[in-house]
Amino acid sequence: MLAGIDYFIVIAYIIGMLLLGLYFKKFVNSSEDYFLGGKSLPFWAIGMSIVVSDIGALDFVGVSGQAYRYGISVGNFDWVGSVPAMLLAAFIFIPYFWRGGMYTIPEYLGRRYNQKVRTIASVTWILFFALDLGVLFWASAVLLNVLMGWPIWISIVATAGVVGLYTYFGGITAVIMTDVVQFVIMFIGGFALVFLSLYEVGGWDNMVDKIATMGPEYRNHFDIIQPQDTKSPFPWTGILFGLTFVMANAYMIGNQSIVQRCLTAKNEWHAKASMIFGSALKMFIPILVLFPGLMAVVVHPGLADGDQALPMMIKSILPPGLVGLMFAAFFAGLMSSVDSLLNSTATLFTKDIYEPFIKKGADDKHYLKVGQITTLVLLLIGVATSPISSDFPGIYVAIQTFMSYFQGPIFAILLLGIFWKRTTEWGGLSALVIGIGFAVYLNVFKEQFFTIEDPFLYISWWSFLLGFIINVVVSLLTKKHTEEQLKGLVFSSKILVENKKL
């Protein structure tokens, strides 16, 4: 249970975030303000927002849990995965999306291929984000239940209410600027836990020695590169092909909640710089979220659920005051992840589904209201789907499994769409539909194809490869686009600039 000072810190933080988020309501006068912040935000704020929303509650609880079970190999998701992908996005993809005046990634796919591809990609991301919200709400409930004794459903509903309020009124400007404060709080709280935990276990070398004596199942705990036949979800082959080549790039280049932040930049330079700055900050994330799980192996051995490692470390290591700060850091991560998903999904629905199919040509205020209403509906969906996470062995693996259904095929058509002029609309559509279907098939019958428990990295790779091949074959057999149709949409052509002053 929290001490009085901890409750004060947590309540002050929540009230402060609400007031800060609501302050930005006055800057929201149009749908562009709500979805793109009026294209006025600086690179440092965007970069911090990208990082804090990406690590969030999912990594604090989930990565610590995976480190408790499998060791430091989970750090590959940032060191080997995110950083190179963010640099690729900064120098190649972000300039195209920003100059093209895009609101969403599916909007680009619709221009490059056809409306069917845009709709399928958008609906897929909307469904994923709704499930993702459920996973994040469940992560908050795990911590609140252990730390404060709150019932699961009360924790979930309370979190949804707090975040939903300022996201509804303030749009993406409120999301990004509250993320800046949440980033600072998260780093202070997170590193306080790391340093005190390291002191508790007697230093790094002492921790390594203790874990090494705990049995053969821990012999690979400090190997960042895992053997191909490992029982963990992180074999080197999956890390190389599934993560480095596919999932990391698909996430940083094709993820609406990441890219949309860059589209709020005041100019192209700030758009690029936001990703570069974010990649530098990303290097510190594994230290922040992975190390507490490792140290929990020594402090709390034998936990039945690895996702309990972080809450137990907070409870046993931190003194009053710092417990409240760490809880605020966790809540910061949770709120930044949830608010970005809410705004990004509202953008996808409003721009890719509602405006083209339900009500074309309405005034801008109407689309602003639709985006806000969508935000509320998504909150309800996230709360309703949160128990799904309890059916998976780890929260982190749950979200990676969801993503493996579609990230490979979407990245295949995105990559070919920008770099290969010959790609056609039917090539992209065939690759997307067949690739997603193949990924679902591999997930359903994974025991027949894979030896590891959670083969999401392999599934991403094979669905990407199949989508890539199908796109090439079908494109060569169908009519190619004209140079005029491709203007501003492929790497070799001049980027289409918005018909207004940037």
N, C-alpha and C positions, 0 to 999 in steps of 0.2 A: 504493500500500500504506500501511497505517496505521503510525505510529510507536508505540513502546512505551507512551507516555503515553496515546495514543488507545485502544489495546487495553485499558488499565487502566480508562479512563473508561467504555468501552462495556460491559465485563464487569461492572464495579461497578454500572452502571445496570441491566443485565439481572437480576443477582442481587438488587438492591434492589427492583425491581418484583415479582419472584417472591415475595420474603419479605413485602412489603407486601400483595400480593394474597392470599397464603395466610393472613395474619393474620386476614383477615375471614371465614375459614372458620368460626370459632367463633360468628359471628352468624347462620349459616344453619341453622335448625332446622325450617323448613317451606317449602312451595312458594311462599308469599307472600314469605318472606324471600329466596328464591332469585331470584324473578322481579320483585318490587317492592320489595326492600330493607326490607320491613316497614313501608312508608310512613313513613319516619323521616328522610329526608335533607334537607339545607338547600339553598336556592335557589342559592347561590354555587357549590357543588360541582356541582350538576346543570347549571348554565349553562356552566361551564368544560368539563364532560364533553361536552355537546352540541357545543360548538365544536371541541374537539380530535378528537372521533370523526368529525365531519363533514369536517374538512380532511384529516387523516390523510396516509398515504403517497400516496394517489391524487392529492391536490392538490399535494403537494410535487413529485412527479415529473411528473404529468400536466398541471397548470396551467402549470408552468414550460415544459413541452414545447409547449403550445399558445401560450404567449406568445412563444416562440422562433419558431414558425411564423407566427402571425397577429397578434401584438401585444397591446395592453392590453384589447381588447374582451372577452376572457375574464373580466375583472374584473366584468363585469355579473352573473355568477352569484351574487356576494355583495352588491354594492352595490345592484343593481336587483332581484335575485331574492330572496335569503335574508332580508334585514332586514325588508322590508314583510311578507313571509309569516310571519315569526316573531312580529311584533306582532299580526297578525290571529289567529294561533293562540293567543297568550297571552290575548287579551281575549274571544274567542268560543268556540273549540273546546276548549281544554284544561280549562276548568272543567266542561264537560259530561262529558268522559271521566273526569276525576278523581273528581267527585262520584258518577258512575254506578258506581264500583268496577270499571271495566274493567281487564282484563289486556292486551287487544289491540285494535287498530283493527278487524279483522274481527269481533271480538265485538260491537262497536257496530253494524256493518253487519248482523250476524245478528239483533240485537234490532230494528233499524229496518226491515229487509226480511224475509229468511228465512234458513234454515240453508244453502241452496244458495249464496246470495250470500256468506255468511260463509266457506264452504269454498273457493269459487273464489278469493276475494280472498286467503285465507290461503295456499293452495297457490301462487298466483302470487308472493306475497312470499317464500315459502320458496325457490322455484326461483330467484328473482332474487338473494336473499341468498347462496345457494350459489354462483352465478356471480360475484357481487360478491367473495366471499372469494377466488375464483381470481384475479380481477383484482388484488386487494390483495397476494396472495402473489407474483404476477408482478412487481408494482412493487418489492417488496422485493428480488427476485432481480436486477432491473436495476441497482439501486444497489450491492448487494453484489458483483455481478460486476465492475463498473467500479472500485469503490473498493478491494475486498479480493482480487479475483481468485477468489472462490469460485465453483464450478460452480452453475448455475441450480438444480438439484434439491436440492443440499445446503442452499442458502440457503432454499428454500421449506420443506423439512422442519424445519429448525432453528427457523424463525419459528413454524411451526404448533405445535411442541412447547412452546416457551416460553410463548406466549399461552394455549394450551389448558389448561395446568396450573392457573393461578390462576383462570381463568374457570370451569373444572369445579368447583373446590372453593368459591370465594368468591361465585359468583353476581353479580347486578347491583351489589351493594354494593361488591364488590372491583373491578368494572369502573369504577364512577363515582369511587371514591376514588383508585385508581391513575391515572385520567384527570386528576385535579387536579394531581398531580406531573408527569405527562406534558405537561400544558398549559404549566406553568412552564418546563420544559426545552425544549419546542418553541419557545416565544417567545424565549427567550434565544439558543438556537442559530440559529434562523431569522433573527432581526434582526442577529446578529453577521455572518452571511453577506451580508445586504443591505448593511450599512454598509461592510464591507470590499470588496465588489464595486463599490459606488458609488465608492469611493476609487480602485479599480483602473482604472475607465474614465474617471476625471477629472471626475466629477460628472455630474449629470443633463443639463445643457445640452450638455455635450460628447458624451455618449452619444447624445442625440437627433440632433445634427449628424452624427455618424459613421454612424448607421444610415440617415439620410436620403440619404447619398451612396452607399449600397450598391446602389442599383438601384430600378427602378419597382415591383418586387414589395413594397417596404417603404414605399411612400408612405402607406398607411393604417395603419401599425403603431402610431401613437399616437392613432388615432381610436377613442374608446370606443364611438361609434355608427358601425357599418359600413353601407355602402349596401346596398340591397335585392338588387343583383346581384353582391354579393361572392362570391368562391369559398371564403371561409372558412365554417365552420359557424355564424357568429354575425351574420347580417344583422339589421338593426334590426327588421324585421317578425317574424322568428323570436324575437328577444329580447322584444319587446313581447307578442305573442300566445302563443307557445309557452312562454317562460320566466316572464315576470311574471304572466300570467293563469293558467297551468296548472302547469308543472313545479315552480316554486318553492313554490307553495301545496300542491301534492300532496305534495311532499317533506317540508315542515315540518309539515303538518297530518295527512297520511295515512301517514307513514313510521313503521313500528313501532319502529325503532331510535332514532328521535328522541323520539317521543311517550312511549314506555315510560319514559324517564328522568324526564319530568315527573310520571308516575304514581307515582314513588317519593317524591314530596315529602311532607313532614310535615303540610302542610295546603294548602288551596286557594290561599292567598296565596303560599306558597313555590312552588307549581306555576306560577302566572302569572309571578312574579318571575324564575323560572329562565329562561324564554323571553325576557323583556325584557332581563335581564342578558346573556344569550347574544347577543342581537341587537346590543348595544353592542360586545361583543368582536369580533363578525363584521366590523365595519367595518375592522378592521386586517388581516384575513386576506389580501386581494389584495396588499397591500404585502409580506407575508411570503412568499407562494408565487409571485407573478407576476413581481416585479422581477428575481429571479435569472435567469429565462429571457430577459428583455429584455437584460440585460447580457451574457448569453452570446452574443448575436448579434455583439457587438463583440469579446469575448475569444476565442470559439471559433466563428468564422464557418464556414458550409459543412457543418455536421453533417448526416449523412444521416438520422438519427433525432432529432427534437426532444426525445424523452424522455431522451436522453443529456445534455441541457444542464445539468440540476442536478448530476448526479454529476460531470461534468467541471468545473463551477465549484467544487465542494467540493474536488476534487483539486488544482486549480490556484491557488485563492485563499487558502484557509485554512491557517494554520500548524499544526504539531503541537499537540495539546491541543484546539484549536478544531475540528479535523477530527473528533476523537472526540466532542466535544460535539454537533456537527452531526449526526453519525451517530446519536447517542443521541436527538436531536430527531426525526430521521426515523423511527427505530425506535419512538419514543413515539407518533408519528402512526399508524404502521402498527398497533401493538399496540392502541391505543384504538379504531381502526376495526374490527379483527378481533374484539376481545373483545365489542364491542357487537353485532356481527352474530351472533356465536355465541349470546349470551344471548337476543337478540330472536328468532332463528329457533327456538331451543329452546322459548321461550315460545309462539310461534305453533303449533308442532307439538303441544306438550303440551296446550295449552288449546283449540285450535280443531280439531285432528284426533284426537289420541289419546283425550282425555277424552270427547268426544261419541260417537266411532265405534268405538273399540277396547276401552276398558274404563271404563265409567261407574261412578261410585259407589265407587271405590277409596279407600283411606285416603290422607291427605295425603303421607305419607312415600313412597308408591309414585310419586306424580306428581313428587315431588322427584327421585327416582332416574331417572325417565324423562327429565326435563329434563337431568340430567347426562349420561346415555348419549347423548342426542341431540346434545349439545355435541361429544362425541368423534366421532360419525358425521359431523357437519358438517365437522369438521377434515379428515377423509379426502376428503370430496367436494370441498372447496375446493382441496386439493392436487392432486387428479386433474383438475380443470377449469382450472387455472391457465394451461396453454398456449393457451387460447382467445384470450387477450389479444394474443398475438403475431400473430394474423391480422388485427388492426385497425391503422389508421395511427397511432393514439395511444391510450394507456391511458385518458385522460380521456374521449375520445369513445366508447370501448368501453362504459363504464359508462352514459353518457348514452343510447346506442343501446339497451342492454338495458332501461333504464327507460321509454323512449318506447313500448314495446310495451303497457304497461298503466297508466301513471300518469294519463293523460288520462281514460280511462273510470272508474277508481276515484275520482278527484277529482270527476267529474261526479255520481256517485251519492252521494258523501259530502256535497257541497255542497247538492244538492237534498234529501237526506235530512234535513239539519238545518234548512234554511230554508223548505222547502215541505211543508206538512202533507199535500197531496194525492198526494204520491209514494207509489206502491204497491210491493208486493213484486215483482210481475211487471214493472213499469217498471224497477226497479233491476236485476233479473236480466237482462232483455233488453239494457239499456244496457251492462252489464258484458261479456256474452258477445260481442255484436255489435261493441262498441267495441274490444275486444282483437283480435278477428278482423280488423277493419278496419286497425288499427295494424300487425299482422303483414303484411297484404297490401301496405300502403304501403311497408313496409320491404323486402319482397321485390322489388317492382317500382318502387323509388324512382327509377331512371333515367328512367322514363317520365313521372314527375310533377314532379320537382324538378331544378333545375340545379346546386345546390350538392352537394358531395361527401358530406356527412353531415347530412341534413335532419332530425335527431331533434327539433329544436324545432318544425318545421312538423308533423311526424307527431303529436307530443303535442297540438298545438292542434286539428288536424282530428279526431283520435280523441276528444278531449274534447268538441268541438262535436257530433259525431254521437251520442256517448253521452248528452249533455245533451238533445238533441232527441228521441231515442228514448225516454228515460226519461219526458219530459213527455207525449209522444203516447200511449205504452202506459199510463201512469198514468191519463190521462183516459178511457181505454177500459176500465179494470178497476176492481174494487171497492176503495174507499178504506178505510183503517184507521179504527178507532174512536178516540175521544179517550182512552179507557183504554189502548189499545195504544200510543199515542204519548206517554204520560206520561213525562216526563224525557228524551225522545229528540229533540224538535224545539225550535227556538229560542224559540218562543212559549209553551212550556209549562213548568211547574215541574220543575226537575231532580230526577231520582230519586236519593235519597241512600241509601247502603248501609244495610242493616239491622244496623248495629253502630256503636259510637261511633267517630267519625273522629278 
